[in-house]
Amino acid sequence: MKQEKNIIVFTQQDFQSNFLVNPNPPLGSGHDAKVYLAMHKRTGEMFALKVLTSITPDHLNNLQ
């Protein structure tokens, strides 16, 4: 896991061991991302998970 400001990046293995994601249907979608309902396995906390579908260096800079 890597954290910078409010952006947290997980490896796929770390993510799958800590969270459950409901892939159908997405809560929303846009030009370069989809949003899904997710749950932290240990706490049960529900949250919206934004999954980027295309990542460029400029896009990462804009997110930060």
Predicted model as a PDB file, atoms N, CA, C, CB and O in Angstrom, pLDDT in the B-factor column:
MODEL        1                                                                  
ATOM      1  N   MET A   1       0.838  -1.174   0.000  1.00 56.00           N  
ATOM      2  CA  MET A   1       0.000   0.000   0.000  1.00 56.00           C  
ATOM      3  C   MET A   1       0.881   1.234   0.000  1.00 56.00           C  
ATOM      4  CB  MET A   1      -0.952  -0.001   1.205  1.00 56.00           C  
ATOM      5  O   MET A   1       1.888   1.285   0.707  1.00 56.00           O  
ATOM      6  N   LYS A   2       0.503   2.234  -0.795  1.00 55.00           N  
ATOM      7  CA  LYS A   2       1.216   3.499  -0.883  1.00 55.00           C  
ATOM      8  C   LYS A   2       0.202   4.613  -0.692  1.00 55.00           C  
ATOM      9  CB  LYS A   2       1.971   3.643  -2.246  1.00 55.00           C  
ATOM     10  O   LYS A   2      -0.869   4.586  -1.299  1.00 55.00           O  
ATOM     11  N   GLN A   3       0.528   5.601   0.149  1.00 56.00           N  
ATOM     12  CA  GLN A   3      -0.415   6.695   0.382  1.00 56.00           C  
ATOM     13  C   GLN A   3       0.270   8.031   0.155  1.00 56.00           C  
ATOM     14  CB  GLN A   3      -0.995   6.626   1.808  1.00 56.00           C  
ATOM     15  O   GLN A   3       1.341   8.296   0.700  1.00 56.00           O  
ATOM     16  N   GLU A   4      -0.364   8.870  -0.659  1.00 54.00           N  
ATOM     17  CA  GLU A   4       0.078  10.240  -0.882  1.00 54.00           C  
ATOM     18  C   GLU A   4      -1.146  11.123  -0.792  1.00 54.00           C  
ATOM     19  CB  GLU A   4       0.804  10.406  -2.263  1.00 54.00           C  
ATOM     20  O   GLU A   4      -2.104  10.939  -1.543  1.00 54.00           O  
ATOM     21  N   LYS A   5      -1.126  12.096   0.136  1.00 62.00           N  
ATOM     22  CA  LYS A   5      -2.264  12.972   0.367  1.00 62.00           C  
ATOM     23  C   LYS A   5      -3.493  12.117   0.627  1.00 62.00           C  
ATOM     24  CB  LYS A   5      -2.494  13.925  -0.836  1.00 62.00           C  
ATOM     25  O   LYS A   5      -3.478  11.310   1.556  1.00 62.00           O  
ATOM     26  N   ASN A   6      -4.555  12.260  -0.153  1.00 65.00           N  
ATOM     27  CA  ASN A   6      -5.782  11.484   0.053  1.00 65.00           C  
ATOM     28  C   ASN A   6      -5.923  10.337  -0.937  1.00 65.00           C  
ATOM     29  CB  ASN A   6      -6.987  12.388  -0.050  1.00 65.00           C  
ATOM     30  O   ASN A   6      -7.002   9.758  -1.060  1.00 65.00           O  
ATOM     31  N   ILE A   7      -4.855  10.005  -1.639  1.00 68.00           N  
ATOM     32  CA  ILE A   7      -4.883   8.923  -2.623  1.00 68.00           C  
ATOM     33  C   ILE A   7      -4.159   7.721  -2.037  1.00 68.00           C  
ATOM     34  CB  ILE A   7      -4.230   9.365  -3.975  1.00 68.00           C  
ATOM     35  O   ILE A   7      -3.012   7.829  -1.601  1.00 68.00           O  
ATOM     36  N   ILE A   8      -4.829   6.579  -2.027  1.00 72.00           N  
ATOM     37  CA  ILE A   8      -4.232   5.352  -1.510  1.00 72.00           C  
ATOM     38  C   ILE A   8      -4.173   4.346  -2.648  1.00 72.00           C  
ATOM     39  CB  ILE A   8      -5.042   4.785  -0.293  1.00 72.00           C  
ATOM     40  O   ILE A   8      -5.176   4.098  -3.317  1.00 72.00           O  
ATOM     41  N   VAL A   9      -3.008   3.771  -2.867  1.00 74.00           N  
ATOM     42  CA  VAL A   9      -2.819   2.789  -3.929  1.00 74.00           C  
ATOM     43  C   VAL A   9      -2.480   1.453  -3.277  1.00 74.00           C  
ATOM     44  CB  VAL A   9      -1.696   3.236  -4.931  1.00 74.00           C  
ATOM     45  O   VAL A   9      -1.532   1.354  -2.498  1.00 74.00           O  
ATOM     46  N   PHE A  10      -3.265   0.425  -3.605  1.00 78.00           N  
ATOM     47  CA  PHE A  10      -3.047  -0.921  -3.084  1.00 78.00           C  
ATOM     48  C   PHE A  10      -2.557  -1.833  -4.186  1.00 78.00           C  
ATOM     49  CB  PHE A  10      -4.331  -1.482  -2.461  1.00 78.00           C  
ATOM     50  O   PHE A  10      -2.878  -1.635  -5.358  1.00 78.00           O  
ATOM     51  N   THR A  11      -1.780  -2.833  -3.810  1.00 81.00           N  
ATOM     52  CA  THR A  11      -1.525  -3.905  -4.756  1.00 81.00           C  
ATOM     53  C   THR A  11      -2.828  -4.705  -4.862  1.00 81.00           C  
ATOM     54  CB  THR A  11      -0.302  -4.816  -4.304  1.00 81.00           C  
ATOM     55  O   THR A  11      -3.665  -4.640  -3.961  1.00 81.00           O  
ATOM     56  N   GLN A  12      -3.002  -5.433  -5.920  1.00 83.00           N  
ATOM     57  CA  GLN A  12      -4.221  -6.218  -6.092  1.00 83.00           C  
ATOM     58  C   GLN A  12      -4.371  -7.231  -4.954  1.00 83.00           C  
ATOM     59  CB  GLN A  12      -4.209  -6.940  -7.457  1.00 83.00           C  
ATOM     60  O   GLN A  12      -5.478  -7.440  -4.459  1.00 83.00           O  
ATOM     61  N   GLN A  13      -3.288  -7.850  -4.541  1.00 89.00           N  
ATOM     62  CA  GLN A  13      -3.346  -8.848  -3.475  1.00 89.00           C  
ATOM     63  C   GLN A  13      -3.770  -8.208  -2.147  1.00 89.00           C  
ATOM     64  CB  GLN A  13      -1.979  -9.542  -3.320  1.00 89.00           C  
ATOM     65  O   GLN A  13      -4.623  -8.754  -1.447  1.00 89.00           O  
ATOM     66  N   ASP A  14      -3.181  -7.056  -1.794  1.00 87.00           N  
ATOM     67  CA  ASP A  14      -3.560  -6.358  -0.563  1.00 87.00           C  
ATOM     68  C   ASP A  14      -5.024  -5.944  -0.604  1.00 87.00           C  
ATOM     69  CB  ASP A  14      -2.669  -5.126  -0.345  1.00 87.00           C  
ATOM     70  O   ASP A  14      -5.746  -6.079   0.384  1.00 87.00           O  
ATOM     71  N   PHE A  15      -5.455  -5.440  -1.753  1.00 87.00           N  
ATOM     72  CA  PHE A  15      -6.839  -4.992  -1.867  1.00 87.00           C  
ATOM     73  C   PHE A  15      -7.799  -6.158  -1.672  1.00 87.00           C  
ATOM     74  CB  PHE A  15      -7.080  -4.329  -3.228  1.00 87.00           C  
ATOM     75  O   PHE A  15      -8.755  -6.052  -0.903  1.00 87.00           O  
ATOM     76  N   GLN A  16      -7.556  -7.261  -2.357  1.00 89.00           N  
ATOM     77  CA  GLN A  16      -8.461  -8.403  -2.286  1.00 89.00           C  
ATOM     78  C   GLN A  16      -8.510  -9.024  -0.899  1.00 89.00           C  
ATOM     79  CB  GLN A  16      -8.052  -9.445  -3.291  1.00 89.00           C  
ATOM     80  O   GLN A  16      -9.528  -9.602  -0.521  1.00 89.00           O  
ATOM     81  N   SER A  17      -7.431  -8.915  -0.137  1.00 91.00           N  
ATOM     82  CA  SER A  17      -7.448  -9.489   1.201  1.00 91.00           C  
ATOM     83  C   SER A  17      -8.153  -8.589   2.215  1.00 91.00           C  
ATOM     84  CB  SER A  17      -6.038  -9.762   1.656  1.00 91.00           C  
ATOM     85  O   SER A  17      -8.511  -9.052   3.298  1.00 91.00           O  
ATOM     86  N   ASN A  18      -8.355  -7.321   1.887  1.00 91.00           N  
ATOM     87  CA  ASN A  18      -8.957  -6.375   2.827  1.00 91.00           C  
ATOM     88  C   ASN A  18     -10.349  -5.868   2.456  1.00 91.00           C  
ATOM     89  CB  ASN A  18      -8.064  -5.219   2.971  1.00 91.00           C  
ATOM     90  O   ASN A  18     -11.061  -5.355   3.319  1.00 91.00           O  
ATOM     91  N   PHE A  19     -10.750  -5.999   1.194  1.00 93.00           N  
ATOM     92  CA  PHE A  19     -11.995  -5.394   0.745  1.00 93.00           C  
ATOM     93  C   PHE A  19     -12.817  -6.341  -0.121  1.00 93.00           C  
ATOM     94  CB  PHE A  19     -11.704  -4.126  -0.018  1.00 93.00           C  
ATOM     95  O   PHE A  19     -12.279  -7.239  -0.770  1.00 93.00           O  
ATOM     96  N   LEU A  20     -14.128  -6.124  -0.120  1.00 94.00           N  
ATOM     97  CA  LEU A  20     -15.048  -6.795  -1.039  1.00 94.00           C  
ATOM     98  C   LEU A  20     -15.664  -5.728  -1.932  1.00 94.00           C  
ATOM     99  CB  LEU A  20     -16.158  -7.605  -0.266  1.00 94.00           C  
ATOM    100  O   LEU A  20     -15.998  -4.641  -1.460  1.00 94.00           O  
ATOM    101  N   VAL A  21     -15.816  -6.027  -3.214  1.00 93.00           N  
ATOM    102  CA  VAL A  21     -16.383  -5.076  -4.158  1.00 93.00           C  
ATOM    103  C   VAL A  21     -17.572  -5.712  -4.853  1.00 93.00           C  
ATOM    104  CB  VAL A  21     -15.327  -4.617  -5.189  1.00 93.00           C  
ATOM    105  O   VAL A  21     -17.505  -6.856  -5.303  1.00 93.00           O  
ATOM    106  N   ASN A  22     -18.672  -4.953  -4.937  1.00 91.00           N  
ATOM    107  CA  ASN A  22     -19.838  -5.391  -5.696  1.00 91.00           C  
ATOM    108  C   ASN A  22     -19.702  -4.819  -7.107  1.00 91.00           C  
ATOM    109  CB  ASN A  22     -21.187  -4.931  -5.010  1.00 91.00           C  
ATOM    110  O   ASN A  22     -19.929  -3.626  -7.308  1.00 91.00           O  
ATOM    111  N   PRO A  23     -19.334  -5.652  -8.092  1.00 86.00           N  
ATOM    112  CA  PRO A  23     -19.078  -5.128  -9.434  1.00 86.00           C  
ATOM    113  C   PRO A  23     -20.336  -4.850 -10.265  1.00 86.00           C  
ATOM    114  CB  PRO A  23     -18.216  -6.089 -10.173  1.00 86.00           C  
ATOM    115  O   PRO A  23     -20.250  -4.182 -11.296  1.00 86.00           O  
ATOM    116  N   ASN A  24     -21.489  -5.344  -9.841  1.00 89.00           N  
ATOM    117  CA  ASN A  24     -22.703  -5.190 -10.654  1.00 89.00           C  
ATOM    118  C   ASN A  24     -23.833  -4.607  -9.852  1.00 89.00           C  
ATOM    119  CB  ASN A  24     -23.129  -6.521 -11.238  1.00 89.00           C  
ATOM    120  O   ASN A  24     -24.129  -5.117  -8.772  1.00 89.00           O  
ATOM    121  N   PRO A  25     -24.461  -3.593 -10.311  1.00 92.00           N  
ATOM    122  CA  PRO A  25     -23.994  -2.666 -11.354  1.00 92.00           C  
ATOM    123  C   PRO A  25     -23.087  -1.623 -10.741  1.00 92.00           C  
ATOM    124  CB  PRO A  25     -25.184  -1.985 -12.071  1.00 92.00           C  
ATOM    125  O   PRO A  25     -23.136  -1.418  -9.528  1.00 92.00           O  
ATOM    126  N   PRO A  26     -22.256  -0.950 -11.536  1.00 93.00           N  
ATOM    127  CA  PRO A  26     -21.451   0.137 -10.988  1.00 93.00           C  
ATOM    128  C   PRO A  26     -22.377   1.252 -10.496  1.00 93.00           C  
ATOM    129  CB  PRO A  26     -20.450   0.677 -12.052  1.00 93.00           C  
ATOM    130  O   PRO A  26     -23.472   1.439 -11.027  1.00 93.00           O  
ATOM    131  N   LEU A  27     -21.930   1.983  -9.486  1.00 95.00           N  
ATOM    132  CA  LEU A  27     -22.708   3.123  -8.998  1.00 95.00           C  
ATOM    133  C   LEU A  27     -22.710   4.258 -10.012  1.00 95.00           C  
ATOM    134  CB  LEU A  27     -22.152   3.616  -7.661  1.00 95.00           C  
ATOM    135  O   LEU A  27     -23.647   5.055 -10.068  1.00 95.00           O  
ATOM    136  N   GLY A  28     -21.663   4.321 -10.801  1.00 94.00           N  
ATOM    137  CA  GLY A  28     -21.557   5.361 -11.816  1.00 94.00           C  
ATOM    138  C   GLY A  28     -20.342   5.124 -12.681  1.00 94.00           C  
ATOM    139  O   GLY A  28     -19.487   4.294 -12.372  1.00 94.00           O  
ATOM    140  N   SER A  29     -20.282   5.867 -13.772  1.00 91.00           N  
ATOM    141  CA  SER A  29     -19.122   5.755 -14.650  1.00 91.00           C  
ATOM    142  C   SER A  29     -18.934   7.064 -15.384  1.00 91.00           C  
ATOM    143  CB  SER A  29     -19.284   4.583 -15.649  1.00 91.00           C  
ATOM    144  O   SER A  29     -19.873   7.836 -15.579  1.00 91.00           O  
ATOM    145  N   GLY A  30     -17.701   7.293 -15.784  1.00 87.00           N  
ATOM    146  CA  GLY A  30     -17.363   8.496 -16.522  1.00 87.00           C  
ATOM    147  C   GLY A  30     -16.378   8.175 -17.613  1.00 87.00           C  
ATOM    148  O   GLY A  30     -16.206   7.019 -18.001  1.00 87.00           O  
ATOM    149  N   HIS A  31     -15.735   9.207 -18.102  1.00 83.00           N  
ATOM    150  CA  HIS A  31     -14.811   9.060 -19.221  1.00 83.00           C  
ATOM    151  C   HIS A  31     -13.644   8.126 -18.909  1.00 83.00           C  
ATOM    152  CB  HIS A  31     -14.281  10.409 -19.623  1.00 83.00           C  
ATOM    153  O   HIS A  31     -13.254   7.309 -19.743  1.00 83.00           O  
ATOM    154  N   ASP A  32     -13.089   8.253 -17.699  1.00 81.00           N  
ATOM    155  CA  ASP A  32     -11.883   7.479 -17.395  1.00 81.00           C  
ATOM    156  C   ASP A  32     -11.961   6.691 -16.088  1.00 81.00           C  
ATOM    157  CB  ASP A  32     -10.706   8.397 -17.342  1.00 81.00           C  
ATOM    158  O   ASP A  32     -10.931   6.280 -15.553  1.00 81.00           O  
ATOM    159  N   ALA A  33     -13.183   6.476 -15.565  1.00 86.00           N  
ATOM    160  CA  ALA A  33     -13.302   5.731 -14.305  1.00 86.00           C  
ATOM    161  C   ALA A  33     -14.704   5.156 -14.142  1.00 86.00           C  
ATOM    162  CB  ALA A  33     -12.963   6.637 -13.109  1.00 86.00           C  
ATOM    163  O   ALA A  33     -15.663   5.608 -14.767  1.00 86.00           O  
ATOM    164  N   LYS A  34     -14.792   4.144 -13.280  1.00 91.00           N  
ATOM    165  CA  LYS A  34     -16.073   3.586 -12.856  1.00 91.00           C  
ATOM    166  C   LYS A  34     -16.077   3.590 -11.333  1.00 91.00           C  
ATOM    167  CB  LYS A  34     -16.301   2.131 -13.433  1.00 91.00           C  
ATOM    168  O   LYS A  34     -15.025   3.474 -10.704  1.00 91.00           O  
ATOM    169  N   VAL A  35     -17.264   3.726 -10.739  1.00 94.00           N  
ATOM    170  CA  VAL A  35     -17.392   3.776  -9.288  1.00 94.00           C  
ATOM    171  C   VAL A  35     -18.229   2.592  -8.834  1.00 94.00           C  
ATOM    172  CB  VAL A  35     -18.027   5.118  -8.822  1.00 94.00           C  
ATOM    173  O   VAL A  35     -19.315   2.348  -9.359  1.00 94.00           O  
ATOM    174  N   TYR A  36     -17.710   1.852  -7.844  1.00 94.00           N  
ATOM    175  CA  TYR A  36     -18.367   0.653  -7.342  1.00 94.00           C  
ATOM    176  C   TYR A  36     -18.606   0.764  -5.839  1.00 94.00           C  
ATOM    177  CB  TYR A  36     -17.528  -0.594  -7.659  1.00 94.00           C  
ATOM    178  O   TYR A  36     -17.920   1.518  -5.148  1.00 94.00           O  
ATOM    179  N   LEU A  37     -19.579   0.012  -5.340  1.00 95.00           N  
ATOM    180  CA  LEU A  37     -19.808  -0.100  -3.913  1.00 95.00           C  
ATOM    181  C   LEU A  37     -18.815  -1.121  -3.363  1.00 95.00           C  
ATOM    182  CB  LEU A  37     -21.289  -0.511  -3.600  1.00 95.00           C  
ATOM    183  O   LEU A  37     -18.680  -2.216  -3.908  1.00 95.00           O  
ATOM    184  N   ALA A  38     -18.122  -0.761  -2.283  1.00 95.00           N  
ATOM    185  CA  ALA A  38     -17.121  -1.645  -1.698  1.00 95.00           C  
ATOM    186  C   ALA A  38     -17.293  -1.678  -0.183  1.00 95.00           C  
ATOM    187  CB  ALA A  38     -15.690  -1.187  -2.076  1.00 95.00           C  
ATOM    188  O   ALA A  38     -17.934  -0.805   0.403  1.00 95.00           O  
ATOM    189  N   MET A  39     -16.701  -2.716   0.447  1.00 95.00           N  
ATOM    190  CA  MET A  39     -16.795  -2.862   1.889  1.00 95.00           C  
ATOM    191  C   MET A  39     -15.451  -3.314   2.445  1.00 95.00           C  
ATOM    192  CB  MET A  39     -17.908  -3.861   2.268  1.00 95.00           C  
ATOM    193  O   MET A  39     -14.799  -4.198   1.889  1.00 95.00           O  
ATOM    194  N   HIS A  40     -15.047  -2.695   3.550  1.00 94.00           N  
ATOM    195  CA  HIS A  40     -13.847  -3.124   4.270  1.00 94.00           C  
ATOM    196  C   HIS A  40     -14.219  -4.395   5.031  1.00 94.00           C  
ATOM    197  CB  HIS A  40     -13.308  -1.993   5.250  1.00 94.00           C  
ATOM    198  O   HIS A  40     -15.172  -4.382   5.810  1.00 94.00           O  
ATOM    199  N   LYS A  41     -13.497  -5.483   4.825  1.00 94.00           N  
ATOM    200  CA  LYS A  41     -13.850  -6.781   5.411  1.00 94.00           C  
ATOM    201  C   LYS A  41     -13.827  -6.772   6.932  1.00 94.00           C  
ATOM    202  CB  LYS A  41     -12.909  -7.844   4.905  1.00 94.00           C  
ATOM    203  O   LYS A  41     -14.702  -7.371   7.558  1.00 94.00           O  
ATOM    204  N   ARG A  42     -12.859  -6.115   7.537  1.00 94.00           N  
ATOM    205  CA  ARG A  42     -12.723  -6.154   8.998  1.00 94.00           C  
ATOM    206  C   ARG A  42     -13.736  -5.260   9.699  1.00 94.00           C  
ATOM    207  CB  ARG A  42     -11.321  -5.743   9.401  1.00 94.00           C  
ATOM    208  O   ARG A  42     -14.314  -5.661  10.710  1.00 94.00           O  
ATOM    209  N   THR A  43     -13.963  -4.046   9.178  1.00 95.00           N  
ATOM    210  CA  THR A  43     -14.832  -3.087   9.869  1.00 95.00           C  
ATOM    211  C   THR A  43     -16.263  -3.088   9.371  1.00 95.00           C  
ATOM    212  CB  THR A  43     -14.274  -1.713   9.729  1.00 95.00           C  
ATOM    213  O   THR A  43     -17.168  -2.639  10.075  1.00 95.00           O  
ATOM    214  N   GLY A  44     -16.480  -3.598   8.144  1.00 96.00           N  
ATOM    215  CA  GLY A  44     -17.810  -3.555   7.550  1.00 96.00           C  
ATOM    216  C   GLY A  44     -18.173  -2.194   6.973  1.00 96.00           C  
ATOM    217  O   GLY A  44     -19.292  -1.996   6.501  1.00 96.00           O  
ATOM    218  N   GLU A  45     -17.228  -1.252   7.010  1.00 94.00           N  
ATOM    219  CA  GLU A  45     -17.490   0.089   6.483  1.00 94.00           C  
ATOM    220  C   GLU A  45     -17.706   0.028   4.974  1.00 94.00           C  
ATOM    221  CB  GLU A  45     -16.323   1.048   6.822  1.00 94.00           C  
ATOM    222  O   GLU A  45     -16.926  -0.580   4.241  1.00 94.00           O  
ATOM    223  N   MET A  46     -18.786   0.673   4.527  1.00 95.00           N  
ATOM    224  CA  MET A  46     -19.105   0.728   3.098  1.00 95.00           C  
ATOM    225  C   MET A  46     -18.565   2.042   2.534  1.00 95.00           C  
ATOM    226  CB  MET A  46     -20.655   0.603   2.853  1.00 95.00           C  
ATOM    227  O   MET A  46     -18.557   3.070   3.213  1.00 95.00           O  
ATOM    228  N   PHE A  47     -18.116   1.987   1.285  1.00 92.00           N  
ATOM    229  CA  PHE A  47     -17.603   3.193   0.643  1.00 92.00           C  
ATOM    230  C   PHE A  47     -17.673   3.056  -0.866  1.00 92.00           C  
ATOM    231  CB  PHE A  47     -16.162   3.475   1.086  1.00 92.00           C  
ATOM    232  O   PHE A  47     -17.835   1.959  -1.401  1.00 92.00           O  
ATOM    233  N   ALA A  48     -17.547   4.186  -1.539  1.00 92.00           N  
ATOM    234  CA  ALA A  48     -17.510   4.194  -3.000  1.00 92.00           C  
ATOM    235  C   ALA A  48     -16.060   4.055  -3.433  1.00 92.00           C  
ATOM    236  CB  ALA A  48     -18.153   5.499  -3.587  1.00 92.00           C  
ATOM    237  O   ALA A  48     -15.185   4.770  -2.946  1.00 92.00           O  
ATOM    238  N   LEU A  49     -15.816   3.140  -4.342  1.00 89.00           N  
ATOM    239  CA  LEU A  49     -14.475   2.873  -4.849  1.00 89.00           C  
ATOM    240  C   LEU A  49     -14.395   3.345  -6.294  1.00 89.00           C  
ATOM    241  CB  LEU A  49     -14.119   1.361  -4.738  1.00 89.00           C  
ATOM    242  O   LEU A  49     -15.140   2.867  -7.150  1.00 89.00           O  
ATOM    243  N   LYS A  50     -13.500   4.275  -6.562  1.00 86.00           N  
ATOM    244  CA  LYS A  50     -13.301   4.761  -7.922  1.00 86.00           C  
ATOM    245  C   LYS A  50     -12.164   3.975  -8.558  1.00 86.00           C  
ATOM    246  CB  LYS A  50     -13.001   6.289  -7.938  1.00 86.00           C  
ATOM    247  O   LYS A  50     -11.044   3.960  -8.048  1.00 86.00           O  
ATOM    248  N   VAL A  51     -12.464   3.321  -9.678  1.00 85.00           N  
ATOM    249  CA  VAL A  51     -11.476   2.517 -10.396  1.00 85.00           C  
ATOM    250  C   VAL A  51     -11.159   3.226 -11.703  1.00 85.00           C  
ATOM    251  CB  VAL A  51     -11.996   1.057 -10.654  1.00 85.00           C  
ATOM    252  O   VAL A  51     -12.023   3.388 -12.564  1.00 85.00           O  
ATOM    253  N   LEU A  52      -9.908   3.646 -11.836  1.00 80.00           N  
ATOM    254  CA  LEU A  52      -9.490   4.341 -13.048  1.00 80.00           C  
ATOM    255  C   LEU A  52      -9.318   3.335 -14.177  1.00 80.00           C  
ATOM    256  CB  LEU A  52      -8.176   5.126 -12.812  1.00 80.00           C  
ATOM    257  O   LEU A  52      -8.715   2.277 -14.001  1.00 80.00           O  
ATOM    258  N   THR A  53      -9.861   3.684 -15.339  1.00 79.00           N  
ATOM    259  CA  THR A  53      -9.760   2.780 -16.479  1.00 79.00           C  
ATOM    260  C   THR A  53      -8.635   3.169 -17.426  1.00 79.00           C  
ATOM    261  CB  THR A  53     -11.067   2.748 -17.230  1.00 79.00           C  
ATOM    262  O   THR A  53      -8.217   2.363 -18.258  1.00 79.00           O  
ATOM    263  N   SER A  54      -8.142   4.396 -17.306  1.00 77.00           N  
ATOM    264  CA  SER A  54      -6.973   4.820 -18.082  1.00 77.00           C  
ATOM    265  C   SER A  54      -6.167   5.774 -17.210  1.00 77.00           C  
ATOM    266  CB  SER A  54      -7.392   5.504 -19.444  1.00 77.00           C  
ATOM    267  O   SER A  54      -6.703   6.740 -16.667  1.00 77.00           O  
ATOM    268  N   ILE A  55      -4.889   5.496 -17.084  1.00 77.00           N  
ATOM    269  CA  ILE A  55      -4.032   6.293 -16.217  1.00 77.00           C  
ATOM    270  C   ILE A  55      -2.861   6.833 -17.030  1.00 77.00           C  
ATOM    271  CB  ILE A  55      -3.527   5.457 -15.009  1.00 77.00           C  
ATOM    272  O   ILE A  55      -2.104   6.076 -17.638  1.00 77.00           O  
ATOM    273  N   THR A  56      -2.730   8.141 -17.029  1.00 78.00           N  
ATOM    274  CA  THR A  56      -1.590   8.795 -17.660  1.00 78.00           C  
ATOM    275  C   THR A  56      -0.861   9.592 -16.581  1.00 78.00           C  
ATOM    276  CB  THR A  56      -2.040   9.721 -18.853  1.00 78.00           C  
ATOM    277  O   THR A  56      -1.447   9.874 -15.536  1.00 78.00           O  
ATOM    278  N   PRO A  57       0.390   9.959 -16.802  1.00 79.00           N  
ATOM    279  CA  PRO A  57       1.100  10.787 -15.817  1.00 79.00           C  
ATOM    280  C   PRO A  57       0.357  12.097 -15.519  1.00 79.00           C  
ATOM    281  CB  PRO A  57       2.514  11.100 -16.320  1.00 79.00           C  
ATOM    282  O   PRO A  57       0.319  12.536 -14.370  1.00 79.00           O  
ATOM    283  N   ASP A  58      -0.228  12.717 -16.537  1.00 78.00           N  
ATOM    284  CA  ASP A  58      -0.985  13.951 -16.318  1.00 78.00           C  
ATOM    285  C   ASP A  58      -2.202  13.701 -15.438  1.00 78.00           C  
ATOM    286  CB  ASP A  58      -1.422  14.555 -17.655  1.00 78.00           C  
ATOM    287  O   ASP A  58      -2.540  14.515 -14.579  1.00 78.00           O  
ATOM    288  N   HIS A  59      -2.849  12.575 -15.660  1.00 72.00           N  
ATOM    289  CA  HIS A  59      -4.026  12.239 -14.858  1.00 72.00           C  
ATOM    290  C   HIS A  59      -3.633  12.062 -13.400  1.00 72.00           C  
ATOM    291  CB  HIS A  59      -4.704  10.960 -15.390  1.00 72.00           C  
ATOM    292  O   HIS A  59      -4.333  12.560 -12.519  1.00 72.00           O  
ATOM    293  N   LEU A  60      -2.542  11.373 -13.119  1.00 71.00           N  
ATOM    294  CA  LEU A  60      -2.079  11.193 -11.746  1.00 71.00           C  
ATOM    295  C   LEU A  60      -1.768  12.517 -11.080  1.00 71.00           C  
ATOM    296  CB  LEU A  60      -0.855  10.307 -11.717  1.00 71.00           C  
ATOM    297  O   LEU A  60      -2.095  12.717  -9.910  1.00 71.00           O  
ATOM    298  N   ASN A  61      -1.139  13.423 -11.813  1.00 74.00           N  
ATOM    299  CA  ASN A  61      -0.837  14.747 -11.264  1.00 74.00           C  
ATOM    300  C   ASN A  61      -2.125  15.497 -10.925  1.00 74.00           C  
ATOM    301  CB  ASN A  61       0.009  15.566 -12.262  1.00 74.00           C  
ATOM    302  O   ASN A  61      -2.193  16.173  -9.899  1.00 74.00           O  
ATOM    303  N   ASN A  62      -3.135  15.384 -11.770  1.00 71.00           N  
ATOM    304  CA  ASN A  62      -4.419  16.060 -11.510  1.00 71.00           C  
ATOM    305  C   ASN A  62      -5.110  15.476 -10.285  1.00 71.00           C  
ATOM    306  CB  ASN A  62      -5.345  15.947 -12.734  1.00 71.00           C  
ATOM    307  O   ASN A  62      -5.745  16.216  -9.533  1.00 71.00           O  
ATOM    308  N   LEU A  63      -5.005  14.182 -10.066  1.00 64.00           N  
ATOM    309  CA  LEU A  63      -5.615  13.556  -8.893  1.00 64.00           C  
ATOM    310  C   LEU A  63      -4.959  14.033  -7.618  1.00 64.00           C  
ATOM    311  CB  LEU A  63      -5.526  12.040  -8.986  1.00 64.00           C  
ATOM    312  O   LEU A  63      -5.634  14.238  -6.608  1.00 64.00           O  
ATOM    313  N   GLN A  64      -3.647  14.213  -7.653  1.00 58.00           N  
ATOM    314  CA  GLN A  64      -2.935  14.627  -6.452  1.00 58.00           C  
ATOM    315  C   GLN A  64      -3.268  16.044  -6.114  1.00 58.00           C  
ATOM    316  CB  GLN A  64      -1.442  14.470  -6.619  1.00 58.00           C  
ATOM    317  O   GLN A  64      -2.762  16.577  -5.126  1.00 58.00           O  
TER     318      GLN A  64                                                      
ENDMDL                                                                          
END                                                                             
